[in-house]
Amino acid sequence: MRFIDLFAGLGGFHLALRGLGHTCVFASELDETLRDVYEQNFGIRPAGDVRRVKAEDIPAHDILCAGFPCQPFSKAGFQNGLTHPELGDLYQDILRIIRFHRPAFFILENVPNLENHDDGQTWEAIRVRLKRAGYQDVRLKRYSPHHFGIPQIRERIYIIGSRNPLLDFTWPLSEP
């Protein structure tokens, strides 16, 4: 399958999906140093600010991956959420792209507090918008590398979505 990697960072989604045999057709990352590293590691030069990328300039894809900025939702910050003046609305760019391309699946990643931010209203607003964009099945799960035997505690949430019901999908099992 073909995937895109938005807010690509060092390429965690790229590494995982390539390892499963999928092909990255587009990446976007704001930080120039990270774009350099991504290009060196994967041979693809990420576009810069996704807000400046036209959806029609992004190749067709089956999976949209995005680790969108977490600062607006993190307990370590001011928790401005969707009203954060610079980063709170970046999920809208994900919606803009999936509305245009209609990929079969998406995988998103963020901080756990996104789920509970503003008494759950932030996550609910995003979930509803994803469903309205045509994703029948939208699910969320918390994981940390230490759940899989990796010596790092960094809990994150993963949000998956599919245009069709995920009848046989199960989240990966983690160690207790």
N, C-alpha and C positions, 0 to 999 in steps of 0.2 A: 504494500500500500504506500501511497505518497502522503507525506506529512509536512506541516510547516511548524516552525519553532519560534514563537513570539516571546519577547522578553527573555531571550535565549540564554543570557548569562554565559557560563562556561560550556553549556551544551549537555546538561544532564538528560533531558528528554531525547536529544539527538543520539547520545550514546546508547540509551536504553532501546529506542525504537530501531536504530540501525542494527543493534545486536539481535533483534527479532526479525531482521530481514527486510525492514521497511526503508524507504528512500526519502531523504529530506529534499524538498524542492524549493524551499524559501526559509530564510531566518531573518529575524530582526532583533537588534540589541542597541540600546542607546549609548552605552559606554564604549568609547573607542578602543580602550585597552582590551576589553572583553571581546570586541569584534575581531581584534588582531589575533587573540588566542583561539577563538572559535575558527577563524579562517585557517590558522596553522594546524589545528587539530582535525578539521573536517573538510578543508578545501572549498568551503563556501564562505564568501564574504557577506556577513549579515548586513541588511539595510539598517539605517539608523533609526530614528524616532518613528515608531509605528503610526503615530498620529499623522505623519506626513506621507505615508504610503497609501496610495489609492488601492482599494480592494481589487479593482480590475487589473492592476499590475502584479498581483500575486498569482502564481500558477495554481491551477486546479489541484485539489488535494482531497484525501479521504479522511485525514485526521488533523485537527488543529490542536497544537500543544501550546500552553502558555503558563508560565510562572509569573503572573502579573504582580506588580509591586505590592508589598505587604505593609509598608509603613503606615498607611491610613487605618489599618485594622489591628496592628500589633499592640499588645499591652505595653510594650517598651516605648511607645510614642504617645502622641496626644489623642489618638483614637478619633480623628476627625471623620473617618469612614468615607462615605460617598461624597461628603462635602469638602474633603481635603482639596485645597485650591490647585494643586498640581497633579496629584496622583489618584484621587478618589474616583475619577470617572474613566480611568484607563480600561476597565472591563468593558466599557462601551465600544472600544475599538475591537475587542474580541467579538462582540455582538455584531458590529458593522461588517466584519469579515465573514462571519458564519452566515449572516443573512444573505450576503452576496454569493458566496461559494457553496453553501449548503453541504459541508462535509458530513459524512456519515457519522463521525464520532468527534468528540473533543475530550482532552485531558487537561485539567487546570490544577494548579498547585498554589497554596497560599498558607498563611499562618492559621493555627487552630482558632484563634479568636475571631476570625471572619465569621465562623458559624454562630457565635454568641454575641457578636458586636451589636450594640444598640438593642439589647434584649432579643436578638435573633432577627430583627427587622432587616438588617443589611443583607444577610444571607437569603432571607425570603424574597427580598426585592430582586436580587440577582437570579435566584432560582426561577422565579416567575418569568423574568425576561428571557432566560434560556429556554424555558418551555414554550413561550410565545414565539420564539425563533424557530420552533419546529422540533425540539428535542423531547420526545415522549418520555424517555427514561433519563432522569438526572439523579445521580447518587453521590454521596459524600462519605469519606472515610478518613480517619486519622491514623497516621503511621509515623514512626521514628526509625532511623537506621538501627537503633539498638534492638528493635523488635525483630530484626533479621540477622542478629549476631555481629553487627558492625559496631565498634566501640565509640559511638557518638549518640548523644541524646539531643535530638533536634526535631521535635514533633511538628508535623505539617499536616494539612488536609489536602486530600486529592479529590477532585470533583470530576466525575466522568459523565458523559452524555452521549446518547445515541438517538438517531431519528426513529429507530424501531426498537421495540422492547428487547432488552437484553435477557432473553429467557434462560440461557445457560451460563450467564456470567456469575462468577464468585470472586470476591476480593481475595488477594493472596493471604494465606495464613501466616501469622507471625508467631514468633516465640513468646511465651508468657512473660 
